[in-house]
Amino acid sequence: MKILLVEDEKILAQEIQQYFIGQGFVCERVSSVEDALDKVTIYQYDCILLDLMLPDGTGTKVIQAIKQAYKADGIIIISAIETLEKRIEILQMGADDFITKPFHLSELLARTQALIRRKSFHGNNLVLYNEICIDTLAKTVTVKNQLIDFTKKEIDLLLYLIGNENRVLSKGAIAEHLSGDMADLLDNHDFVYAHIKNLKKKLLNAGANNYIQSVYGLGYKWKNE
């Protein structure tokens, strides 16, 4: 899963980023409205953790930009503002959740996971797709009730493919989802082919149907045969 952290308190931002990376997330970090707008214009995120008070303006500009572009990125506000009126105003603008500073990182993680489940998988911890079952909290995958050994990247890729069923996903889009903006620095996206190959092989060996389809010249698609 890929998130964007928009926070100008350097120590707090580092703590959040390191914590989420440790939990298997791709976590990019910026500290200004301008940089956040650049990011959300170019990239797509499962969730954006957004501070309201930033050095060059207010985080509401980021919310407005996301909604005006009709993007589905989840938004959780992290702010020291505690008034009920302000919370209601921000939620009405389009934010999905609001957590007040100071907070426990475990609570922020739980809210982020819950938001991603609501938006992508109808609020379920268990993602069921025919013979495949993914536990998004335990980070496990079973095929026909048999536990299969998947890496965190492979589980993230599996969820990304299932969440975009019947859509053609380019290698660039998959690379961005798995590696964030670091994908722009790579000479090629060969690692995407390697992840797709390994994932497909494990699924087929476990008795799953051949859901992952190559679309020549375009990318890959998850298709229910």
N, C-alpha and C positions, 0 to 999 in steps of 0.2 A: 504494500500500500504506500502511496506517495502523499506527503503532506508538505505544506508551506507554512513556516513559522514567520510571522511578522511581529518583531519585538525589538525595541531599542535598548532595553536593559541588558547589557552584554552578559553579565554573569548568569542571570535568569535564562536568557536565550541559549547560552551554552549548555546549561543544565537540562533544559527541555530537549534540545537537539540530541544530546548524548543519550538521554534516557530513551527517546523514541527510536533512535538508531539501534540501541541495545535490545529493543523489543521487535526488531525486524523491519522497521519502517525505513523508507527513503525519506529523509527530512532535509529540505532545503531551508535556508535562513536568510532573511533580509531585515533591515532595520529602518526603512523609510517608506513613505507612501509611494514615492516615485519608483523605487525598485520593486515594490509589491505590484504596482500597476504593470510594469514591464513583464513581470513573471506571469501574472494571471492573463495577460493578453496573449502570450505565446504558448503557455503550457496549461495542462489540465491537472487538477489535483483531486484526490479523494476527500481531502479536508484541508481547510485553511484555518490556522490558529492566529487570530488577529487582535493585536492590541489596538485600542482606540486612540490613545494619545501618543503621537509619533513626532519626531523633530520637525518634519516639514508639513505637518497637517494632521488631519483626523482619519482614522481607519474607515470612516463611513464612505469616503471616496472609493475605497476598494470594494466595499459592498455594492455601491451603486454601479461601478464598472462591471462587476460580475453579473448583476441582474440585467443591466442594459444589453449585455452580450448574450443573454439567455443561456448562461453556462450553469451547469448543475453542481459545481464544486460546493461541498459542504462548508459552512462557516461557523466557527466557534469563537466568540469574543472572549478575550482574556483581559480583564481591566480592573482597576482599583475603584472605578465608579460603582457606587452601591445603591443609588436611588432607584426606586421601583419605576418611576416615570421614564428614566433614561433606558432602563432595561427593556421596557415595553416598546419604546420608540425604536430601539435598535432591532428588536425582534420583528417589529412590523416592517422595517426596511428590508428584511430578507435574511437576517442572521438566523441560524438554526438553534444556537444554544449560547449561553452566557455563563461564564465562571468568574467569580470575583477573586482578585488577588488579596492575600496570599492563598495558595491552594496546594494540595498534595499532588505530586506528579502522577500518582496512581489514579487519582480521581480524574485528572485531565485525560489520561490514557483511556480510562473506562468510558468517558463521555465521547471521546473520539471514535473508539471502536463501536459504540452504540449508534453514533450518527452514521458511520459508514454502513453498518448493517441495515439501518432504516432506509438509507438511500439506494443501496445496491441489492440487498437481499431480504427486504421486507421485515427487517428487525430480527431475523433468525440467527442464532449462533451456529446452527447446523445448516449448511448449504447442501441440499439434496438434488442430485441430477441423475435420474435413472439409477444405475448401479453404483454411482459415485457418491460418497458422503464426505464433506469437508467440515471439520470442526474449526471454526475461525478463531476460537479462543485457545484451544489446546494445540492448534497448529498441526493437526493430524488429518490424514486422508485414508479412507477405507474404500476398497473396490470389492463389491460382492461380499461385504462384511469381513474382508481380509485387510489388515493394517499394512499399508505400503510406505516404504521409507522415501519421503520426499524432503528436499531441502526447503528452506524458507522461501527462496527465490522461486522454486518450482511451484510451491503452493500459491504464492502471489501471482505468478503467471497463470496458473490454472483458474484462479478466481477472476482474473482479468479477462480471460478468454470466455469463461462461462457468463460473466456479467455483460459481455458484448456479443452474445449469441447471434449468429447469422450476419454479423458485421465483419467486413474485411478490415483487418488491422495491419497497418504498414509496419515494416521492421523498425522504422523510426519511432512510431508511436509506442511500440512494445519496448524499445530501448529506453525511451524517455520514462515510461512507467516503471521500469525496473531499476534505472540508474539516475533518474532525475536529469537536471541540466548538465550533468557530467557526460551525458550521451553526446552532447554537441562537440565535445573535445576529442571524441574517438574518431580514428581514421575510417573505421567501418563498423558494421553492426553484426559481425560474424558471431559474437557471443549470443545473439538472439537465436540464430540457427541452432547453436549448440544446446541452448536451454529448451527450445522447441523439440529438438530431436530426442533429448533425454526424457522429457516429459511424456512425449508420445510413446516412446519405447516402454517406459514403466507402466503406463496405462494399458497398453496392448498386452504386455506380458502378464498383467494382473487379470486379464479377461474383459477389459472394458472395450466398448465399441470404438471404432476409428473416428473420433469426433473432430480431430484437428486436421484441417484441410489446407494445403498450400494453394494459393491463388497466384498463378504465374505472373511475375512482374509487379505484383502489388503487395503481397504479404501473406497473412494467414487468417483463417476463419474457423470458428467453432461451430460445427453444423451437426444437428441431430439427425442422423440417418434413419 
